[in-house]
Amino acid sequence: MLNITKNLKEGQTYDSSQVKIVDSYSSIYFELLLKNTPEITYDITSTELGRNVESVEYYRENNYQYFIHNKALDYRINDPLWRKKFTKSAIFYDSMTSEYELIKIFKPSATRSGEIIEIYKIN
């Protein structure tokens, strides 16, 4: 695909089932991305908006490395009815900040919209 986009003339686009409307300038982006993207990959597991969370020990014992928390869920986590219904999750969130190391916070800014995201390292 990189060769196809490199050979596009100005104003031409490439459209396929995998990539929609790519122009000749995209090849520059793709080349830089391929050269600079690390080989590191992660398996990601959903907690179903905080409803399906295990204990802090579970994540350590099963070799999880990071826990990513969307701060927008805090209103729900602190709701007494939610805490009663999802007791296991409530216990997890109560201990998460003392058990895991906060390593990065992403806040909305001029270049990033959305909610505050916290990344915790599971020690």
N, C-alpha and C positions, 0 to 999 in steps of 0.2 A: 504494500500500500504506500510505503514511503516513496518508492521509485515513481509510482503513478502520480502522486501529488507533486513531486519535484518537477515533473515534466509538464505540468499544467501551464498553459499560457495565462497571462494576467486576465482576470475576469472569468476564467473557466472554473468550474467546480466539479468535484467528484462526489458521487452519491452511490452508496451501496447499502446492503441490508445491515451492515455493521456500523457504518459511519455515514452521517447525513451532512450534506453540503460542506465539503472540505475544499478550501481554495489553495492556491499555490503557496501562500505564506504559511499554511499549516505545517508544511514539511519542516520548516525551521523549528517550530514548536516541538514536533514529534522527535526530531533528531536530538534536540537538547534534552527532552524528557527521557529518551532511551539512554543517553549518555550519563545522565545524572540521577536517575532513579535507582535507589539501592535495591539489592536483591532480597532484602528482608521482607518477609510476609507474615501475616498474623491470621489466626483463626478467630473469628468473631462470633460470640454467642449473645443473643438478645435476652434481656431480663423481662421482656414484655411490659415495658413502661414501669418497671419496678415491682411488678406483681409476682414475678417468678424468680426471686432471688434466693440464693443459698446462704449458708453461714460464711463469715469471713474466713474461717478455717477451711471450709470446702474449697475455696478458690486457691488457697495456698497448697493444700494437699493434692490438688489436681493440676498443679503447675501452671496456673494462669499467671500472666505477667502484669497485666494492667486492668484497671477498672475505669471505664469512662462514664462520667456522671453528667447528665443534663440537669442543670440547676432549675430548669422550668418545672421539674418534677417535685421540687421541694414543697410547694403548696399542697400537693397531694400527700406526700410522705408525712407531713405534719398534721394532716386532718385526722381527728380522733376516730371517725368512722372507718377511714381507710386503714388506719393502724390496727383497729380491732379485727377487720376482715383479713388483713395481710400481716399477721403478727410476725411471722418469720422475716418478712421483708423489713418491717419496722425495726426489728432487733438488728438486722444487718446495717441499715442506714444509721442507726444510733451509734454503732461502733466503727463504721467505715473510716471516719476521719481520724480516729485515734489509732487504728490498726494498720492503715495503709498510708504511704507517704504521698502527699500531694506534690506532683512534679511539674504540672503545667496548668494554667488557666487561660482559656480563650474567651475574651470578652468582645462584645460587639464593638465595631470601630468603623471608621470611614471605608475600610476595605473588607470588613467582615460583618455580615448581618447575622441575625439569629440570636439564640439564647447563649447564656454563659455555659461553657463546657469545662469540666474539671477532669484531669487525668491523674489517676492515682497509681503508684507503683505498688504491687503486691509483694511485700518483703518475704 
